[in-house]
Amino acid sequence: MTSDANPQLQEKGGPVIEAQGLVRRFGKLVAVSDLSLHVAAGEIYGLIGPDGAGKTTTIRMLTGLMALDGGVARVSGEDASNVGVREQLGYMPQQYALYGDLSVDENLTFFGRLFGLNRAERERRKDRLLEITRLAPFRKRRADQLSGGMYKKLALACALLHQPVALVLDEPSNGVDPVSRRELWELIYEFVSDGMAVLLSTPDMDEAARCHRVGLLHHGKLLAEGAPDALTRRFHHETLMVRTANRDALEDLLVGREEVLALSPEGAELRLVLRRGSTQALLAWAETQVGALHWEPSKPAFEDVFLGLLADPQSCSEPAATELSGGAQ
Amino acid sequence: MSGASKKRRRRGLVLIRFAAMAGKEVNHILRDPQVLLFALGMPVVLLLLFGYAVTFDIDHIPLVVVDQEQSASSRELIAAFEGGDLFEVVAVRETPEEVEPLLQRGVAKVGLIIPEGFDRELLRGDSPQAQLLLDGTDNNSAGMALGYANALSQAATKKAAERAGTPLELPLEARARTLYNPGLRSTVVLVPGLMVILLVMVAVMLTALTVAREYERGSMEQLFATPIGRLEVILGKLAPYFILGMVDVLLVVTVGVLLFDVPIAGELAVLTGVSALFMLAMLMQGLFISVATRNQMVASQLAVISTLLPSLLLSGFIFPVESMPSPLQVVASIFPARYFVHAVRVVMLKGGGFESIGVDCLAIGLFFLAMLAVSIKRFRRFVA
């Protein structure tokens, strides 16, 4: 796609997508509160958070599809609500938003025409996108007869046809099988390497780990922000695997305790994220309740960090990062 | 790029996006046979159904006769009643008391009683009295019968008086001649009215669903993420349905002329012009409903209510607007159906040109512009 690269992509120095103090309320509910973030050219920024965290609301404000109750949303330095911004922006909504009764070809043609591409240019880009998304053999197929993965690839192709400088994807691999998901990510990486700025939302931790930077959104607030591995490094709580004869009893015992930030069964073991410094005392007490326990520290996965952050927003705060590296034992 | 060429390019893009939108709608229409069936089949079927079933022409009113005089003049009066198609003698009885049970049972709707001494009074120059009993539960038939009976008895009285050698000169005599519809055939008046109702229903319903469907399917979110403007969306959606609507006009007029002998006294171009204007106004009303409700279910119900009531009751199709209470007249003057009914009758029956329907065209045009303005205002680029 290098030959097709938008010349504006490489020239931008500042943030391509920018949010400052975004606020959005629905009645009494504050869906997004004082949210700031920026995405640079050539960067993939993942907005992560559980359902209802405010991801879609944030994305809609940044794409000019929702009015703001406060703050500023900009794309390429222009207010996101300006119609002119649309030419800079590629957007793929979370739900099915193409025309199911139109074919793959017709959907692409329609969106290409809306972006004012002339026929020759449109056909050239269409062919290229259909080739790299491997949808070329399905040009005549109706969009509602595509599989979930193929549909998402078509939606991505529709969003990329006008070669935007910013690409915004709302839960792109929602409802997509693992193979298609990998293909989708390969496509995203390819465009990012050409200098496109990508903002995406996901509730999926594996997907979040593929981003250059992530922002953790919870109840409309950005709890933490940084590169996934940096956040993992800075995470200063303790992650461990516990083996016991009676895993369910241990789970019942620990669930809801203040020291326990997260727990999840993994095979015969229990994976725990415990508040820093609480492991020895808590597990010693647990042994008196459910019998012998064997535990060993584990390297925190990004999911642990995410769950830890939900329970304690200070989990990755900067000063703690250096003094606590390897502090699990 | 210079300012002028930028402007030219922008204008070119508006046209391209409008054409893209219209082309997409055409694809939707062609792929949904139900839309075509609804748009083209329903008006014709309804016109046939209504055209044959709905008629305000009253004839063969069942009549019961009591002739106690049994004279030449009494027989003459009965023959006069029997003469036209209006009455049909279904029973002859001896006494007046036997008439009411027949009206009660619905066997007859009118009773004519000629008492003994009718001839004598006529010859004496007194006003002879024949009694007419009417079934008031069917006020249309009763009203017609009364009017006809009055005219008949007047004529019969005159004739009898002439025969008696004392010709009767009425001080004032009305000589009515009905213009434009000499036979007073109701289909001639009804079919143009029906056309209005059918076109209104089809036009508003077609567009009422289009925008709402995009909201429900989620495609509006994708559409708003492109540079397309609100006017381009609205006009792009309007265009294909406008063509479909004009095909409807052609179909309905053809059926009206061929099957119901509705005359087209005026010019076809005038009829087409005013129909096109009306079609635009109605499609726009549908689009406004769609934009405002964002929901196909609510939109279709609103479409039916907002078209059927004004076009059936407030258009002058059945009830003359001039006879309505003034608040209702104000309401009736908002909806274009009233103006279109008037314009169609003027053009089709009276042969009027644009000069005689200027006010109607102006009112319909204003409604279109108002609907366009509120639709664009309501049609915000936000999904929530």
Boltz contact constraints between the chains, C-beta under 6 A:
constraints:
  - contact:
      token1: [A, 63]
      token2: [B, 225]
      max_distance: 6.0
  - contact:
      token1: [A, 65]
      token2: [B, 224]
      max_distance: 6.0
  - contact:
      token1: [A, 65]
      token2: [B, 383]
      max_distance: 6.0
  - contact:
      token1: [A, 66]
      token2: [B, 382]
      max_distance: 6.0
  - contact:
      token1: [A, 66]
      token2: [B, 384]
      max_distance: 6.0
  - contact:
      token1: [A, 67]
      token2: [B, 382]
      max_distance: 6.0
  - contact:
      token1: [A, 83]
      token2: [B, 227]
      max_distance: 6.0
  - contact:
      token1: [A, 86]
      token2: [B, 226]
      max_distance: 6.0
  - contact:
      token1: [A, 86]
      token2: [B, 227]
      max_distance: 6.0
  - contact:
      token1: [A, 87]
      token2: [B, 227]
      max_distance: 6.0
  - contact:
      token1: [A, 91]
      token2: [B, 225]
      max_distance: 6.0
  - contact:
      token1: [A, 93]
      token2: [B, 221]
      max_distance: 6.0
  - contact:
      token1: [A, 95]
      token2: [B, 218]
      max_distance: 6.0
  - contact:
      token1: [A, 97]
      token2: [B, 218]
      max_distance: 6.0
  - contact:
      token1: [A, 97]
      token2: [B, 219]
      max_distance: 6.0
  - contact:
      token1: [A, 97]
      token2: [B, 221]
      max_distance: 6.0
  - contact:
      token1: [A, 97]
      token2: [B, 222]
      max_distance: 6.0
  - contact:
      token1: [A, 99]
      token2: [B, 219]
      max_distance: 6.0
  - contact:
      token1: [A, 101]
      token2: [B, 31]
      max_distance: 6.0
  - contact:
      token1: [A, 102]
      token2: [B, 27]
      max_distance: 6.0
  - contact:
      token1: [A, 110]
      token2: [B, 20]
      max_distance: 6.0
  - contact:
      token1: [A, 110]
      token2: [B, 24]
      max_distance: 6.0
  - contact:
      token1: [A, 113]
      token2: [B, 16]
      max_distance: 6.0
  - contact:
      token1: [A, 113]
      token2: [B, 20]
      max_distance: 6.0
  - contact:
      token1: [A, 114]
      token2: [B, 17]
      max_distance: 6.0
  - contact:
      token1: [A, 114]
      token2: [B, 20]
      max_distance: 6.0
  - contact:
      token1: [A, 114]
      token2: [B, 226]
      max_distance: 6.0
  - contact:
      token1: [A, 114]
      token2: [B, 228]
      max_distance: 6.0
  - contact:
      token1: [A, 116]
      token2: [B, 13]
      max_distance: 6.0
  - contact:
      token1: [A, 116]
      token2: [B, 16]
      max_distance: 6.0
